[in-house]
Structure formats: structure tokens, C-alpha cells
């Protein structure tokens, strides 16, 4: 779900009319207040745009657009700038390097496999409060484990998931879907860790 879909709603051709409505600007403001007051907000895949564009999370977001989107791919920076990128991965298994020193990666191996389907990546600027949890290998040739990937070097070394303290709360953004269709069992733990941390007051 993109920022536009979250704010303005989904097409009634995609979901039943009763569930198609969006949060509106007031709803997005309530999300920001929830985090500031100590809540934990989890954003998966393209929903990370809510964090960067609506909540001011200090990372740059690369959104991969599939061939179905006029054959174009693009990057949307925090200032709204869209840049075209030669990156395409319609449903592939990628290798990521895990920062095992973080609480949200507890129990994970040093290297893990994630499912990437024209998903998003994060570029964490120097001095940002965002903490990368997972990163893609520095060498593009080391990223793809199975499937297809065009433009591997575009995401090499970038973050695949970040934990961002904001106010008294936090925003946890996964640039992929750790629960993908109930199949990606190797990354379920990341989602559960984030949920558990959200229920523990004062834990970062």
C-alpha cells in the first residue's frame, strides 16, 4: 500500500467498497501522534512511503516500479523527487546481511534470505537516526539467490530494513514483506521481534 492509497483509499475494483476508504490527512496525523506518544508503527514494503513522506523518517526511499507500471522504475526521495532507476526484480529471493547486535534481529543468522517483489530499499544518510537492521551485500553479484534481478548494483549496500526512533516511539520499516503470503518463514521472526518490542515500554 502506497502513501496515496493509505491517504486517499483503494480502488473499489481492488477491495470491497466498504473497505476502500483511506485514512485522510487527519488519519496520517494520528499515526504521527501515535508514534510520538510512544507507539510502534510497522510499515511493510511500499507502505514505507508513509514513513518517509508523511512522518518525516530520515531516510531516502527507492521504490521499484514493475513493468506493469508503464515499464518504468523510479526512486522517490524525501523531497518528492522521482528519479528513474534501471532496477527490476518481479519476485526474487535476495540475500541480506543481518546486524545481529540489534534487538529486532534477535535470533536471526548473520545472513538471511528475503522475498523481494519490486519492493523498496533505503538509503540512510550520514547522521540519520535510522538504524539499519538488514543490508544488501556490497557486491551486486552477491545479492540474488533465486529468481531475476536487473540492476543489482543499484541496491548493493543499501538497507533492507530500518528501525527509527521518533519521539517516545519508533517506526520500523521493512523494504519487503517479511510475512509474504505466509510462506517466507525465514523472516517471520523479524516481524514478531518488532511486535514484541512494541509491547515493551521503554525498550529501543
C-alpha positions in Angstrom: 0.0 0.0 0.0 1.5 3.3 -1.1 1.1 6.7 0.7 -1.6 7.7 -1.8 -3.6 4.5 -1.2 -3.3 4.9 2.6 -4.4 8.5 2.5 -7.0 8.5 -0.3 -8.2 4.9 -0.3 -8.1 1.9 -2.6 -9.9 1.3 -5.9 -13.2 -0.4 -5.4 -12.1 -2.8 -8.1 -9.3 -4.0 -5.7 -11.2 -4.3 -2.4 -14.9 -4.1 -1.4 -16.4 -0.7 -1.3 -16.8 -0.8 2.5 -13.1 -1.2 3.0 -11.8 1.1 0.2 -11.6 4.4 2.2 -8.3 5.9 3.2 -7.0 7.5 6.4 -7.1 11.0 5.0 -4.6 13.7 6.2 -6.2 13.6 9.7 -5.6 9.9 10.0 -1.9 10.3 8.9 -1.6 13.0 11.6 -2.9 10.5 14.2 -0.3 7.9 13.1 2.4 10.6 13.7 0.9 11.3 17.1 0.7 7.6 18.0 4.4 7.2 17.3 5.4 10.4 19.1 3.4 9.3 22.2 5.3 6.0 22.4 3.7 3.7 19.8 5.5 1.4 17.4 4.5 1.7 13.8 5.4 -1.2 11.4 5.5 -0.3 7.7 6.0 -3.1 5.1 7.2 -2.8 1.5 5.7 0.2 -0.3 3.9 1.4 2.8 7.3 2.6 3.9 6.4 5.7 1.8 4.1 6.7 4.7 7.2 6.9 6.9 9.4 8.9 4.6 6.8 11.2 3.0 4.2 11.7 5.7 6.1 11.1 9.0 9.5 12.6 8.1 11.5 9.4 8.7 15.1 10.5 7.9 15.9 8.0 5.1 15.7 8.1 1.3 13.4 5.6 -0.2 13.9 3.8 -3.5 10.6 2.5 -4.8 10.8 -0.2 -7.6 8.0 0.1 -10.1 7.1 -3.1 -12.0 7.0 -3.5 -15.8 3.2 -3.2 -15.5 3.6 0.5 -14.4 4.4 1.7 -17.9 7.6 -0.2 -17.9 9.3 2.3 -15.7 11.1 2.1 -12.4 11.6 5.1 -10.1 13.1 6.5 -6.9 11.2 8.9 -4.7 13.4 10.9 -2.4 12.2 12.7 0.8 11.8 15.9 -1.2 9.4 14.2 -3.6 12.0 13.9 -6.4 11.4 10.9 -8.7 14.4 9.5 -10.5 14.4 6.7 -13.0 16.4 3.6 -12.0 17.3 0.5 -14.0 16.2 -1.8 -11.2 13.8 -4.7 -11.8 13.0 -7.7 -9.6 9.5 -9.1 -10.1 9.6 -11.8 -7.5 13.0 -13.0 -6.3 14.9 -14.2 -3.3 17.7 -11.9 -2.1 20.5 -12.3 0.4 20.8 -9.7 3.1 23.4 -9.2 5.8 21.9 -9.0 9.3 23.1 -6.7 12.1 22.8 -9.2 14.9 23.6 -6.5 17.5 20.1 -5.1 17.2 17.2 -6.2 19.4 14.9 -6.5 16.5 17.2 -9.1 14.8 17.5 -11.3 17.9 17.7 -15.0 16.9 18.4 -14.3 13.2 21.5 -15.7 11.4 24.2 -13.4 10.2 22.9 -13.8 6.6 19.3 -14.3 5.6 17.0 -14.7 2.6 14.2 -12.3 1.9 11.5 -12.2 -0.8 11.6 -9.1 -2.9 8.8 -8.3 -5.4 9.5 -4.9 -6.9 9.8 -3.7 -3.4 11.7 -0.8 -1.8 15.2 -0.1 -0.4 16.5 2.5 2.0 19.5 4.8 1.7 20.4 6.0 5.2 22.2 9.4 5.1 25.1 10.1 7.4 23.9 11.4 10.8 20.4 9.9 10.4 18.8 8.4 13.5 17.7 5.4 11.4 19.4 2.2 12.4 19.8 -0.3 9.5 18.7 -3.8 10.6 19.4 -5.6 7.3 21.6 -4.5 4.4 22.2 -5.9 0.9 25.7 -7.2 0.2 28.2 -4.6 -1.1 28.7 -6.6 -4.2 25.8 -6.7 -6.5 26.7 -10.2 -7.6 26.1 -11.5 -4.1 22.5 -10.3 -3.7 20.4 -12.6 -5.9 19.8 -16.1 -4.5 17.0 -17.2 -6.8 14.9 -15.5 -9.5 15.6 -12.5 -11.6 17.4 -9.2 -10.8 18.2 -6.3 -13.2 20.4 -3.5 -11.8 21.8 -5.3 -8.7 24.4 -2.6 -8.1 21.6 -0.1 -7.6 20.7 -1.6 -4.2 24.1 -3.0 -3.2 25.0 -1.9 0.3 21.6 -0.3 0.9 19.4 -1.1 3.9 16.5 -3.6 3.5 15.0 -2.7 6.9 15.5 0.1 9.4 14.5 0.9 13.0 13.9 4.6 13.6 13.3 6.2 17.0 10.8 9.1 16.8 9.6 11.0 19.8 8.9 8.4 22.5 8.1 5.7 19.9 9.6 4.1 16.8 8.9 3.4 13.2 10.1 0.0 11.9 10.2 -0.1 8.1 10.7 -3.3 6.1 11.5 -2.8 2.5 9.9 -6.1 1.7 7.1 -8.3 3.1 8.5 -10.5 5.9 5.2 -12.4 6.1 4.8 -12.8 2.3 1.7 -15.0 1.8 2.6 -16.9 4.9 5.5 -18.5 3.0 8.6 -16.5 4.0 9.1 -18.3 7.3 12.8 -17.3 7.5 11.8 -13.7 8.1 8.7 -14.2 10.3 11.0 -13.7 13.3 11.8 -10.1 12.3 8.1 -9.2 12.3 7.5 -10.9 15.6 10.5 -9.2 17.2 9.1 -5.8 16.1 5.7 -6.6 17.6 7.2 -7.8 20.9 9.4 -4.7 21.1 6.3 -2.5 20.5 4.7 -4.1 23.6 7.7 -3.4 25.9 7.6 0.2 27.3 10.9 2.0 27.2 12.6 -0.6 25.0 14.5 0.6 22.0 
